[in-house]
């Protein structure tokens, strides 16, 4: 019996929340760590999949137990390291030492019951552990293997080590982010890893659909730099056709005006009025309707040429008003605009609340707090957060290894003594 037919029709109820997700009959084995692999697992888990995360166990060292677990358990900012609580939600944790034959054999046995495997190790690592696609497909021909890496599984750079920031640089993102008179900047989030994970998830869903007709699994190869490249719009064609090289332009897109962050008397406010009709409405809101027909600003091209001049003109107006006043005028005149939100703004916003964009969880360790909800929203098979991130490494060993692999308590104790789990 394959994993899909084994799971179909089963309703999971964890922490009192029923699993109605679109992937509730799919089982995922997550071998990855840090960001890209685990974020792919988070997305699939949010959509209802059963995600079994395999973490390295603590091992005996000269000074006692060392290592173990996904490093994300200790990542985050501030006094509380809460990134793990987001990226590991809806997951079960088992421990297995992939560097020893017994641990590798455990994963091969788990694969028999799996639909999807996620890994983000350096290419060749799975093969070194006897867990390469040929081996795993011989065990489970229907298995979909999502492989996230810096440069992909092929090509002259495939064996290089790669992190998200390097993918952002090679994919073209870093060069165009920041101010022109400064070194390239980075975003405040790990966008390269998240993009590669999202494309890996997208590929897994496409492979699931293909499996319906072929009966076969396949490999999904998601490279960090190529994931970034996918969102670089027309950067490469523009260079090839007109020798145009996009550069860093700070808070604006060159030639797209007005679209910027403008100073108010008590803060900053983002206005995007670069389309002709919208610009006309902005001019009316400013009490300067004549600007809409002024040949210096009347067309998209003209506004692009005079971008700084136009931004200065709008700034002179906005800085005399409060953020709330500008926002009210933008709403009244149907102009795309918005405040620059931080966490406190999100928590106070009624729209976030109405759409359940943030959901509250209750952690024994951290108490009650909110995090981003499952997304995107499906009308009939919605995703959900059904369980907290695993508190300890291998906290689900007993049930997973017993129920899926038939390992007794004695078997598990022996494997633990051998350093396999």
C-alpha positions in Angstrom: 0.0 0.0 0.0 1.5 3.4 -1.0 1.6 6.3 1.3 -1.3 8.2 -0.4 -3.8 5.3 -0.3 -2.7 4.5 3.2 -3.5 8.1 4.3 -6.5 8.9 2.2 -9.6 9.6 4.2 -7.8 9.8 7.5 -8.7 12.9 9.6 -6.0 14.3 11.8 -7.2 16.2 14.9 -4.2 17.8 16.7 -4.7 20.2 19.6 -8.4 20.2 18.8 -8.1 21.6 15.3 -9.3 19.4 12.5 -7.1 18.9 9.5 -9.2 19.9 6.4 -6.1 20.8 4.3 -5.8 19.9 0.7 -2.7 17.7 1.5 -4.1 15.8 4.5 -3.5 12.5 2.7 0.2 13.3 2.0 3.2 12.3 4.1 6.4 14.3 4.0 9.8 13.3 5.3 11.9 16.4 5.9 15.7 15.9 6.1 16.6 19.5 5.5 17.8 22.0 8.1 18.2 25.8 8.6 15.8 27.7 6.3 15.1 26.5 2.7 14.3 22.9 3.3 12.3 23.5 6.5 10.3 26.4 5.0 9.3 24.1 2.2 8.1 21.6 4.8 6.3 24.4 6.6 4.3 25.3 3.5 3.3 21.7 2.9 2.5 21.1 6.5 0.3 24.2 6.6 -1.6 22.8 3.7 -2.4 19.7 5.6 0.5 17.3 4.9 1.8 15.1 7.7 5.5 16.3 8.0 8.0 14.1 9.8 11.1 16.1 10.4 14.3 14.0 10.8 16.8 15.8 13.1 20.3 14.7 14.1 20.4 13.4 17.6 22.8 14.6 20.3 25.9 12.6 20.4 28.4 11.8 23.1 31.4 14.1 23.1 34.4 14.6 25.4 32.4 17.0 27.4 29.1 15.2 27.3 26.2 15.4 24.9 26.9 17.8 22.0 25.1 18.9 18.8 21.8 17.6 17.7 18.7 19.1 16.3 18.1 21.7 13.6 20.1 24.9 14.2 16.9 26.8 13.6 15.9 25.9 17.2 18.3 28.6 18.3 17.7 31.2 15.6 15.8 34.5 16.0 16.1 38.0 17.4 15.5 39.5 20.8 15.5 37.6 24.0 13.2 34.8 22.7 14.4 32.8 19.8 11.0 32.1 18.1 11.9 31.4 14.5 11.7 27.7 15.2 8.1 28.1 16.4 7.1 29.3 12.9 9.2 27.1 10.6 8.6 23.8 12.6 4.9 24.2 13.2 2.7 21.3 12.0 5.6 18.9 12.2 6.6 15.8 14.1 10.3 15.4 15.1 12.2 12.1 15.0 15.9 11.8 15.5 18.2 9.8 13.2 21.9 9.9 12.7 22.4 10.0 8.9 26.1 9.5 9.3 25.8 5.9 10.5 24.4 3.0 8.6 21.6 2.3 11.2 20.3 5.8 10.9 20.4 5.7 7.1 18.4 2.5 7.2 15.8 4.1 9.4 15.3 6.8 6.7 15.0 4.2 4.0 12.3 2.5 5.9 10.5 5.8 6.5 10.6 6.4 2.7 8.5 3.4 2.1 5.6 5.2 3.7 6.3 8.7 2.2 5.0 10.7 -0.7 7.6 13.5 -0.6 11.1 13.8 0.7 12.7 17.3 1.3 16.4 17.9 1.6 18.7 20.9 1.3 22.1 19.4 1.8 25.1 20.0 -0.5 24.6 18.0 -3.7 26.1 14.5 -3.4 25.4 14.3 0.3 22.4 12.0 0.0 24.2 9.8 -2.4 27.1 9.5 0.1 24.7 8.3 2.7 23.1 5.7 0.4 20.0 7.8 0.1 20.2 9.1 -3.5 17.2 9.2 -5.8 18.1 5.9 -7.5 18.1 4.1 -4.2 15.0 5.7 -2.9 13.0 5.3 -6.1 13.9 1.6 -6.0 12.3 1.5 -2.6 9.4 3.8 -3.4 8.8 4.6 -7.1 6.1 7.1 -6.3 8.4 9.2 -4.1 8.8 12.9 -5.0 12.2 14.2 -3.9 12.6 17.9 -3.4 16.2 18.9 -3.6 17.1 22.5 -2.6 20.7 23.7 -3.1 22.7 26.7 -3.9 23.4 26.0 -7.5 21.3 23.0 -8.4 22.1 19.3 -8.8 24.0 19.7 -12.1 26.4 22.2 -13.7 30.0 23.2 -12.9 29.1 25.0 -9.6 26.8 22.2 -8.2 29.4 21.0 -5.7 30.0 24.4 -4.2 28.6 25.3 -0.8 25.8 27.8 -1.1 23.7 30.0 1.2 20.7 32.1 0.4 22.6 35.4 0.3 25.0 33.9 -2.3 22.0 32.9 -4.4 20.6 36.4 -4.1 23.8 37.8 -5.3 24.2 35.4 -8.3 20.5 35.7 -9.2 20.8 39.4 -9.6 18.9 40.6 -6.5 21.7 42.0 -4.4 23.1 44.3 -7.1 19.9 46.3 -7.5 18.9 46.6 -3.8 20.0 49.6 -1.8 21.2 53.1 -2.6 23.4 53.8 -5.6 26.2 55.4 -3.6 26.5 52.4 -1.2 27.4 48.8 -1.4 24.6 46.4 -2.4 22.1 45.8 0.5 20.2 42.8 1.7 16.6 42.4 2.7 15.9 42.0 6.4 14.6 38.5 5.7 16.2 35.4 4.1 14.4 36.0 0.8 16.7 33.7 -1.3 16.0 30.7 0.9 12.3 31.4 1.1 12.0 31.7 -2.7 13.9 28.5 -3.3 11.7 26.7 -0.7 8.5 28.1 -2.3 9.5 27.0 -5.8 10.4 23.6 -4.3 6.9 23.4 -2.8 5.4 24.5 -6.1 7.4 21.8 -7.9 6.3 19.1 -5.4 2.7 20.0 -6.0 3.1 19.8 -9.8 4.9 16.5 -9.3 2.0 15.2 -7.2 -0.4 16.1 -10.0 1.9 14.4 -12.6 2.0 11.3 -10.4 -1.8 10.9 -10.8 -1.3 10.0 -14.5 2.2 8.5 -14.5 2.2 6.7 -11.2 5.8 7.7 -10.7 7.6 10.2 -8.5 10.4 12.5 -9.7 13.1 14.8 -8.5 12.3 18.5 -8.0 15.6 20.5 -8.4 15.3 24.0 -6.8 18.5 26.1 -6.9 18.7 29.2 -4.8 20.1 31.4 -7.5 17.5 30.2 -10.1 14.7 30.9 -7.6 15.9 34.5 -7.3 16.4 34.7 -11.1 12.7 33.8 -11.6 11.6 37.1 -9.9 14.1 39.4 -11.7 11.4 40.4 -14.3 13.0 41.7 -17.5 16.5 42.3 -16.2 18.3 40.0 -18.6 16.3 40.7 -21.8 16.7 44.5 -21.2 20.5 44.0 -21.1 20.5 41.9 -24.2 18.2 44.1 -26.3 19.2 47.6 -25.2 22.4 47.2 -23.0 20.4 48.5 -20.1 21.9 47.5 -16.7 19.5 47.9 -13.8 21.2 49.6 -10.8 20.4 50.5 -7.2 17.8 53.2 -6.9 17.1 53.3 -3.2 13.4 53.6 -2.4 12.2 54.1 -6.0 12.1 52.2 -9.2 13.8 54.3 -11.9 11.3 55.9 -14.2 8.2 54.8 -12.2 6.7 58.0 -10.6 5.3 58.9 -8.3 5.9 55.8 -6.2 7.9 56.4 -3.1 7.9 56.8 0.7 7.0 60.3 1.6 7.6 62.2 4.9 4.6 63.3 7.0 4.6 65.4 10.1 4.5 62.3 12.3 6.0 59.5 10.2 6.3 58.2 6.7 3.7 57.0 4.2 4.0 55.0 0.9 2.1 56.3 -2.1 1.9 54.6 -5.5 0.3 56.9 -8.1 2.3 56.2 -11.2 -0.6 55.4 -13.5 -2.0 58.3 -15.4 -5.5 58.2 -14.0 -4.3 57.5 -10.5 -1.9 60.4 -10.7 -4.8 62.7 -11.7 -6.6 61.7 -8.5 -3.5 62.4 -6.4 -3.3 65.8 -7.9 -6.9 66.4 -6.9 -6.3 65.1 -3.4 -3.3 67.5 -3.1 -5.5 70.5 -4.2 -3.3 70.8 -7.4 -5.5 69.4 -10.2 -3.6 71.4 -12.8 -0.5 69.2 -12.3 -2.4 66.3 -14.0 -2.4 68.1 -17.3 1.0 69.9 -16.9 3.1 68.5 -19.8 6.0 68.0 -17.3 3.9 65.4 -15.4 1.0 64.4 -17.6 2.4 61.1 -19.0 4.2 58.1 -17.5 7.4 58.9 -19.5 7.3 62.6 -18.5 6.9 61.8 -14.8 9.8 59.2 -15.0 12.1 61.9 -16.4 11.2 64.3 -13.6 11.0 61.7 -10.9 13.0 63.5 -8.2 11.4 66.8 -9.0 7.9 65.3 -8.6 8.9 63.4 -5.4 10.1 66.7 -3.9 6.9 68.4 -4.8 4.8 65.6 -3.2 7.0 65.6 -0.1 6.5 69.3 0.4 2.8 68.6 0.6 2.8 65.4 2.8 5.2 66.8 5.4 2.5 69.4 6.3 0.1 66.6 7.2 -0.1 63.7 9.6 0.0 60.1 8.4 -3.7 59.6 9.3 -4.7 62.7 7.3 -2.8 61.6 4.2 -4.2 58.0 4.5 -7.7 59.4 4.7 -7.2 61.4 1.5 -5.7 58.5 -0.3 -8.7 56.3 0.6 -11.2 59.1 -0.4 -9.6 59.4 -3.8 -8.9 55.7 -4.4 -5.1 56.0 -4.5 -3.0 52.9 -3.7 -1.1 53.9 -0.5 -0.3 52.6 2.9 1.7 53.0 6.1 5.1 51.3 6.7 4.1 48.6 9.1 6.0 47.0 11.9 4.9 44.1 14.1 2.9 46.4 16.4 1.0 47.9 13.5 0.1 44.4 12.2 -1.2 43.4 15.6 -3.4 46.5 15.8 -4.8 46.4 12.3 -8.5 45.4 11.9 -7.9 44.1 8.4 -5.3 41.6 9.7 -7.8 40.6 12.4 -10.7 40.2 10.0 -8.8 37.9 7.6 -7.0 36.0 10.4 -3.7 36.9 8.9 -2.2 36.3 12.3 -3.1 33.4 14.5 -2.6 32.9 18.2 -0.8 29.9 19.6 -0.2 28.9 23.2 3.3 27.6 23.9 4.2 25.9 27.2 7.5 27.6 27.0 6.7 31.1 25.6 3.0 31.5 26.5 0.5 33.0 24.1 1.8 34.8 21.0 0.8 35.4 17.4 2.4 34.3 14.2 1.5 34.5 10.5 -1.3 32.1 9.6 -1.4 29.5 6.8 -1.4 31.1 3.3 -2.7 31.1 0.6 -6.4 30.8 1.6 -8.3 27.9 0.0 -12.1 28.2 0.2 -12.9 24.4 0.5 -9.7 22.9 1.9 -8.1 25.5 4.1 -4.7 25.2 5.6 -4.2 25.5 9.3 -1.8 25.5 12.2 -2.7 22.3 14.1 0.3 21.8 16.3 3.2 23.6 17.9 6.8 23.2 16.8 8.3 20.1 18.4 9.8 21.1 21.8 12.5 18.5 21.9 14.6 16.6 19.4 13.0 13.3 18.5 9.9 13.9 20.7 7.8 11.8 18.3 10.3 8.9 18.1 8.1 6.5 20.1 4.9 6.9 18.1 6.4 7.4 14.6 8.9 4.6 14.8 6.3 2.3 16.5 3.4 3.0 14.2 5.2 3.3 10.9 8.2 1.0 11.3 7.0 -1.4 14.0 9.9 -0.7 16.2 9.4 -1.7 19.8 10.5 0.2 22.8 13.4 -2.2 23.1 14.4 -1.7 19.5 14.4 2.0 19.9 16.4 1.8 23.1 19.0 -0.3 21.3 19.2 2.1 18.4 19.7 5.0 20.8 22.5 3.1 22.5 24.1 2.6 19.1 23.9 6.4 18.4 21.5 5.8 15.5 18.5 7.8 17.0 
